[in-house]
Amino acid sequence: MIDDGKPIFVQLAEQIENDIIDGVIEEESQIPSTNEFAAFYRINPATAGRGVNRLVEDGVVYKKRGIGMFVAQGARERLIAQRREGFREEYLRPLLREAAKLGIDPKQLSDMIRTEEVTA
């Protein structure tokens, strides 16, 4: 999980988001505590808390007092929508600009994408 380019709390929040999107953590299910995250990833509990609190601020998880943190209803759909918009901004628009510079029209680009093998 540790990537020197991003703060650890951001990486933790993104990992939880990925688990929600992938269905590893389902909506209305409880997520591990900040102490559990801290122990698992070997990070400071305050850092883990910042990552979880970021998700609370974004409405992805919510706290049930005295019980723990849970994934909000509709969180998966919201995260997917956010990621799609981010994908458009970070990848699609630059791709289209570069294709235009190279004289690649939308149909040619579409054909290139269709013939490219996707590996996950």
N, CA, C and O of each residue as an XYZ file, in Angstrom:
480
protein
N       0.826     -1.193      0.000
C       0.000      0.000      0.000
C       0.869      1.254      0.000
O       0.454      2.262     -0.572
N       2.031      1.244      0.601
C       2.808      2.460      0.787
C       3.421      2.925     -0.535
O       4.185      2.212     -1.185
N       3.049      4.150     -0.900
C       3.552      4.816     -2.110
C       4.078      6.166     -1.642
O       3.325      6.977     -1.104
N       5.347      6.402     -1.841
C       5.956      7.634     -1.335
C       5.360      8.896     -1.936
O       5.554      9.983     -1.392
N       4.648      8.780     -3.034
C       4.106      9.952     -3.703
C       2.852     10.526     -3.066
O       2.481     11.662     -3.359
N       2.193      9.767     -2.201
C       0.945     10.216     -1.579
C       1.025     10.045     -0.074
O       1.697      9.137      0.416
N       0.342     10.916      0.666
C       0.278     10.720      2.118
C      -0.358      9.364      2.450
O      -1.246      8.898      1.736
N       0.094      8.749      3.517
C      -0.388      7.422      3.900
C      -1.886      7.433      4.175
O      -2.577      6.482      3.810
N      -2.409      8.481      4.809
C      -3.837      8.511      5.111
C      -4.671      8.548      3.831
O      -5.767      7.990      3.794
N      -4.164      9.200      2.783
C      -4.854      9.231      1.493
C      -4.843      7.836      0.876
O      -5.851      7.383      0.335
N      -3.711      7.166      0.959
C      -3.607      5.808      0.428
C      -4.566      4.855      1.144
O      -5.188      4.003      0.510
N      -4.683      5.002      2.460
C      -5.606      4.163      3.221
C      -7.041      4.428      2.776
O      -7.800      3.489      2.537
N      -7.413      5.692      2.666
C      -8.774      6.036      2.231
C      -9.045      5.459      0.843
O     -10.123      4.916      0.601
N      -8.091      5.569     -0.058
C      -8.263      5.033     -1.416
C      -8.378      3.518     -1.402
O      -9.141      2.952     -2.184
N      -7.635      2.851     -0.526
C      -7.723      1.391     -0.435
C      -9.114      0.967      0.035
O      -9.688      0.012     -0.488
N      -9.647      1.676      1.018
C     -11.001      1.378      1.501
C     -12.006      1.627      0.375
O     -12.912      0.823      0.155
N     -11.839      2.749     -0.337
C     -12.724      3.036     -1.478
C     -12.650      1.918     -2.510
O     -13.681      1.472     -3.013
N     -11.443      1.461     -2.829
C     -11.273      0.365     -3.783
C     -11.998     -0.888     -3.312
O     -12.645     -1.570     -4.106
N     -11.891     -1.191     -2.026
C     -12.562     -2.372     -1.478
C     -14.087     -2.237     -1.575
O     -14.788     -3.225     -1.792
N     -14.589     -1.025     -1.416
C     -16.034     -0.794     -1.554
C     -16.443     -0.959     -3.013
O     -17.430     -1.633     -3.308
N     -15.697     -0.352     -3.922
C     -16.009     -0.455     -5.355
C     -15.945     -1.906     -5.812
O     -16.800     -2.351     -6.578
N     -14.933     -2.654     -5.349
C     -14.750     -4.046     -5.756
C     -15.724     -5.007     -5.073
O     -15.782     -6.184     -5.427
N     -16.484     -4.513     -4.102
C     -17.442     -5.363     -3.401
C     -16.838     -6.169     -2.263
O     -17.507     -7.025     -1.686
N     -15.584     -5.905     -1.937
C     -14.939     -6.590     -0.817
C     -15.594     -6.139      0.489
O     -15.815     -6.943      1.395
N     -15.899     -4.843      0.572
C     -16.623     -4.286      1.711
C     -17.969     -3.819      1.167
O     -18.015     -2.947      0.299
N     -19.048     -4.380      1.661
C     -20.385     -4.059      1.165
C     -20.989     -2.888      1.924
O     -20.589     -2.574      3.045
N     -21.967     -2.251      1.279
C     -22.673     -1.149      1.924
C     -23.382     -1.651      3.174
O     -23.886     -2.773      3.222
N     -23.405     -0.798      4.169
C     -23.988     -1.061      5.486
C     -23.197     -2.081      6.295
O     -23.650     -2.500      7.361
N     -22.019     -2.490      5.810
C     -21.192     -3.391      6.609
C     -20.160     -2.570      7.372
O     -19.805     -1.459      6.978
N     -19.697     -3.135      8.451
C     -18.737     -2.456      9.312
C     -17.338     -2.571      8.724
O     -16.949     -3.620      8.210
N     -16.590     -1.479      8.807
C     -15.191     -1.505      8.389
C     -14.324     -1.714      9.634
O     -14.781     -1.481     10.752
N     -13.084     -2.149      9.447
C     -12.202     -2.307     10.607
C     -12.003     -0.975     11.347
O     -12.178      0.103     10.779
N     -11.643     -1.080     12.598
C     -11.391      0.120     13.404
C     -10.070      0.747     12.986
O      -9.258      0.124     12.302
N      -9.872      1.980     13.406
C      -8.604      2.645     13.087
C      -7.428      1.894     13.703
O      -6.351      1.836     13.110
N      -7.625      1.321     14.884
C      -6.547      0.538     15.503
C      -6.253     -0.721     14.692
O      -5.095     -1.119     14.567
N      -7.283     -1.346     14.145
C      -7.070     -2.532     13.303
C      -6.330     -2.157     12.024
O      -5.409     -2.860     11.606
N      -6.735     -1.042     11.398
C      -6.028     -0.575     10.208
C      -4.569     -0.267     10.546
O      -3.657     -0.627      9.801
N      -4.364      0.402     11.678
C      -3.009      0.780     12.080
C      -2.136     -0.458     12.279
O      -0.987     -0.491     11.839
N      -2.680     -1.464     12.936
C      -1.912     -2.688     13.177
C      -1.646     -3.432     11.866
O      -0.534     -3.907     11.637
N      -2.649     -3.532     11.020
C      -2.510     -4.274      9.759
C      -1.485     -3.632      8.829
O      -0.635     -4.316      8.259
N      -1.575     -2.308      8.681
C      -0.668     -1.604      7.769
C       0.596     -1.095      8.453
O       1.473     -0.523      7.807
N       0.681     -1.307      9.758
C       1.826     -0.853     10.549
C       2.050      0.651     10.411
O       3.135      1.131     10.084
N       0.956      1.364     10.681
C       0.992      2.831     10.638
C       0.482      3.366     11.972
O      -0.071      2.619     12.779
N       0.667      4.635     12.192
C       0.204      5.297     13.405
C      -1.332      5.304     13.414
O      -1.944      5.580     12.382
N      -1.965      5.005     14.560
C      -3.434      5.044     14.637
C      -4.026      6.409     14.252
O      -5.126      6.475     13.704
N      -3.300      7.490     14.538
C      -3.792      8.822     14.155
C      -3.832      8.961     12.630
O      -4.734      9.598     12.087
N      -2.867      8.374     11.952
C      -2.838      8.395     10.485
C      -4.013      7.599      9.934
O      -4.688      8.037      9.003
N      -4.251      6.425     10.515
C      -5.399      5.610     10.104
C      -6.695      6.384     10.347
O      -7.609      6.356      9.523
N      -6.762      7.070     11.479
C      -7.948      7.875     11.785
C      -8.182      8.976     10.773
O      -9.324      9.260     10.413
N      -7.105      9.602     10.309
C      -7.251     10.652      9.279
C      -7.827     10.073      7.991
O      -8.665     10.699      7.342
N      -7.370      8.867      7.624
C      -7.889      8.228      6.416
C      -9.366      7.910      6.525
O     -10.135      8.158      5.596
N      -9.761      7.361      7.660
C     -11.172      7.025      7.871
C     -12.011      8.292      7.965
O     -13.109      8.349      7.411
N     -11.509      9.305      8.657
C     -12.259     10.565      8.781
C     -12.463     11.242      7.430
O     -13.479     11.898      7.201
N     -11.505     11.078      6.554
C     -11.667     11.615      5.194
C     -12.892     10.983      4.522
O     -13.646     11.665      3.829
N     -13.081      9.683      4.732
C     -14.238      8.991      4.165
C     -15.537      9.412      4.840
O     -16.589      9.457      4.202
N     -15.460      9.719      6.125
C     -16.640     10.224      6.833
C     -17.037     11.581      6.247
O     -18.212     11.826      5.973
N     -16.049     12.458      6.058
C     -16.317     13.780      5.482
C     -16.924     13.688      4.090
O     -17.748     14.520      3.708
N     -16.510     12.664      3.324
C     -17.027     12.468      1.966
C     -18.359     11.725      1.946
O     -18.941     11.532      0.879
N     -18.850     11.302      3.120
C     -20.124     10.592      3.184
C     -20.047      9.136      2.748
O     -21.073      8.519      2.463
N     -18.844      8.586      2.694
C     -18.659      7.198      2.270
C     -18.902      6.248      3.444
O     -19.482      5.176      3.272
N     -18.460      6.642      4.622
C     -18.706      5.853      5.831
C     -19.339      6.755      6.889
O     -19.228      7.980      6.839
N     -19.997      6.118      7.835
C     -20.603      6.862      8.928
C     -20.384      6.101     10.230
O     -20.114      4.900     10.227
N     -20.504      6.815     11.331
C     -20.241      6.236     12.643
C     -21.546      5.876     13.339
O     -22.482      6.673     13.393
N     -21.586      4.662     13.869
C     -22.661      4.262     14.770
C     -22.047      4.332     16.159
O     -21.170      3.547     16.518
N     -22.527      5.278     16.911
C     -21.942      5.552     18.217
C     -21.845      4.290     19.071
O     -22.827      3.577     19.279
N     -20.624      4.038     19.560
C     -20.378      2.900     20.436
C     -20.243      1.571     19.707
O     -19.972      0.548     20.336
N     -20.430      1.572     18.377
C     -20.355      0.315     17.627
C     -19.191      0.324     16.652
O     -18.400     -0.618     16.615
N     -19.084      1.390     15.857
C     -18.000      1.474     14.885
C     -18.397      2.235     13.638
O     -19.395      2.956     13.621
N     -17.603      2.063     12.597
C     -17.818      2.758     11.327
C     -18.408      1.788     10.316
O     -18.038      0.615     10.260
N     -19.351      2.316      9.505
C     -20.057      1.505      8.535
C     -20.075      2.198      7.179
O     -20.029      3.425      7.092
N     -20.143      1.397      6.128
C     -20.209      1.932      4.772
C     -21.619      2.457      4.528
O     -22.603      1.762      4.784
N     -21.707      3.680      4.035
C     -22.992      4.328      3.793
C     -23.721      3.690      2.607
O     -23.104      3.188      1.668
N     -25.033      3.725      2.684
C     -25.870      3.264      1.579
C     -25.607      4.156      0.359
O     -25.589      5.380      0.486
N     -25.408      3.568     -0.791
C     -25.147      4.325     -2.017
C     -23.697      4.746     -2.195
O     -23.361      5.424     -3.166
N     -22.834      4.348     -1.263
C     -21.419      4.761     -1.330
C     -20.739      4.223     -2.582
O     -19.958      4.933     -3.215
N     -21.023      2.988     -2.942
C     -20.370      2.394     -4.109
C     -20.696      3.173     -5.379
O     -19.800      3.486     -6.163
N     -21.969      3.487     -5.584
C     -22.362      4.233     -6.778
C     -21.736      5.624     -6.808
O     -21.298      6.087     -7.861
N     -21.691      6.289     -5.656
C     -21.078      7.623     -5.589
C     -19.587      7.554     -5.899
O     -19.055      8.397     -6.621
N     -18.918      6.547     -5.350
C     -17.485      6.399     -5.603
C     -17.208      6.117     -7.073
O     -16.275      6.673     -7.652
N     -18.014      5.259     -7.670
C     -17.842      4.964     -9.099
C     -18.049      6.215     -9.928
O     -17.284      6.473    -10.857
N     -19.073      7.000     -9.609
C     -19.328      8.249    -10.342
C     -18.151      9.210    -10.206
O     -17.740      9.832    -11.186
N     -17.610      9.335     -9.000
C     -16.451     10.204     -8.784
C     -15.239      9.712     -9.559
O     -14.526     10.503    -10.177
N     -15.010      8.419     -9.526
C     -13.861      7.855    -10.224
C     -13.997      8.011    -11.737
O     -13.010      8.261    -12.429
N     -15.219      7.865    -12.250
C     -15.429      8.043    -13.692
C     -15.111      9.467    -14.113
O     -14.481      9.687    -15.147
N     -15.540     10.427    -13.320
C     -15.241     11.825    -13.637
C     -13.737     12.068    -13.546
O     -13.165     12.755    -14.394
N     -13.103     11.514    -12.535
C     -11.653     11.633    -12.412
C     -10.931     10.984    -13.575
O      -9.920     11.503    -14.049
N     -11.443      9.850    -14.039
C     -10.873      9.163    -15.196
C     -10.954     10.051    -16.427
O     -10.006     10.146    -17.206
N     -12.100     10.696    -16.587
C     -12.283     11.598    -17.733
C     -11.250     12.725    -17.699
O     -10.618     13.031    -18.710
N     -11.089     13.328    -16.539
C     -10.166     14.465    -16.410
C      -8.704     14.038    -16.528
O      -7.910     14.699    -17.197
N      -8.353     12.926    -15.874
C      -6.951     12.525    -15.785
C      -6.449     11.760    -17.015
O      -5.281     11.876    -17.385
N      -7.323     10.990    -17.639
C      -6.875     10.121    -18.735
C      -7.512     10.442    -20.088
O      -6.815     10.574    -21.094
N      -8.834     10.567    -20.104
C      -9.530     10.689    -21.384
C      -9.239     12.003    -22.100
O      -8.894     12.001    -23.282
N      -9.374     13.113    -21.399
C      -9.137     14.405    -22.059
C      -7.694     14.540    -22.554
O      -7.487     14.980    -23.685
N      -6.692     14.177    -21.751
C      -5.315     14.225    -22.278
C      -5.118     13.281    -23.472
O      -4.398     13.613    -24.413
N      -5.747     12.124    -23.433
C      -5.653     11.181    -24.543
C      -6.226     11.789    -25.819
O      -5.621     11.695    -26.887
N      -7.390     12.410    -25.699
C      -8.022     13.030    -26.863
C      -7.188     14.187    -27.414
O      -7.084     14.363    -28.628
N      -6.599     14.967    -26.519
C      -5.737     16.072    -26.973
C      -4.526     15.540    -27.732
O      -4.175     16.062    -28.791
N      -3.895     14.513    -27.197
C      -2.719     13.939    -27.843
C      -3.087     13.290    -29.172
O      -2.351     13.419    -30.150
N      -4.216     12.596    -29.212
C      -4.675     11.977    -30.461
C      -4.908     13.052    -31.522
O      -4.538     12.867    -32.682
N      -5.511     14.157    -31.138
C      -5.760     15.248    -32.093
C      -4.439     15.802    -32.625
O      -4.312     16.083    -33.817
N      -3.447     15.960    -31.728
C      -2.135     16.444    -32.155
C      -1.502     15.527    -33.191
O      -0.804     15.983    -34.097
N      -1.750     14.234    -33.048
C      -1.148     13.241    -33.929
C      -1.998     12.932    -35.158
O      -1.641     12.090    -35.982
N      -3.123     13.624    -35.264
C      -3.988     13.412    -36.419
C      -4.789     12.123    -36.351
O      -5.220     11.602    -37.380
N      -4.990     11.613    -35.158
C      -5.791     10.400    -34.980
C      -7.231     10.834    -34.738
O      -7.529     11.498    -33.745
N      -8.120     10.455    -35.650
C      -9.518     10.858    -35.492
C     -10.226      9.924    -34.508
O      -9.702      8.857    -34.190
N     -11.411     10.313    -34.023
C     -12.111      9.510    -33.008
C     -12.347      8.051    -33.428
O     -12.241      7.147    -32.598
N     -12.664      7.817    -34.703
C     -12.891      6.442    -35.151
C     -11.600      5.630    -35.073
O     -11.612      4.486    -34.619
N     -10.493      6.215    -35.513
C      -9.211      5.511    -35.431
C      -8.847      5.210    -33.971
O      -8.366      4.125    -33.645
N      -9.086      6.183    -33.119
C      -8.795      6.001    -31.696
C      -9.663      4.887    -31.120
O      -9.181      4.042    -30.367
N     -10.933      4.891    -31.474
C     -11.846      3.848    -31.013
C     -11.378      2.475    -31.485
O     -11.395      1.513    -30.717
N     -10.963      2.384    -32.745
C     -10.450      1.112    -33.276
C      -9.203      0.675    -32.526
O      -9.042     -0.507    -32.223
N      -8.324      1.615    -32.227
C      -7.108      1.301    -31.485
C      -7.450      0.744    -30.102
O      -6.838     -0.221    -29.643
N      -8.421      1.354    -29.454
C      -8.828      0.919    -28.117
C      -9.439     -0.475    -28.186
O      -9.138     -1.332    -27.355
N     -10.301     -0.703    -29.181
C     -10.966     -2.003    -29.316
C      -9.960     -3.140    -29.533
O     -10.157     -4.248    -29.035
N      -8.897     -2.868    -30.266
C      -7.947     -3.939    -30.580
C      -6.891     -4.132    -29.484
O      -6.147     -5.112    -29.496
N      -6.836     -3.207    -28.558
C      -5.860     -3.309    -27.471
C      -6.337     -4.329    -26.460
O      -7.507     -4.323    -26.078
N      -5.451     -5.202    -26.024
C      -5.808     -6.229    -25.056
C      -5.778     -5.638    -23.650
O      -4.812     -4.980    -23.265
N      -6.828     -5.876    -22.897
C      -6.912     -5.373    -21.538
C      -6.426     -6.449    -20.574
O      -6.892     -7.588    -20.606
N      -5.480     -6.069    -19.715
C      -5.004     -6.977    -18.676
C      -5.261     -6.334    -17.343
O      -4.954     -5.161    -17.133
N      -5.818     -7.097    -16.453
C      -6.161     -6.539    -15.138
C      -5.190     -6.976    -14.085
O      -5.330     -6.599    -12.922
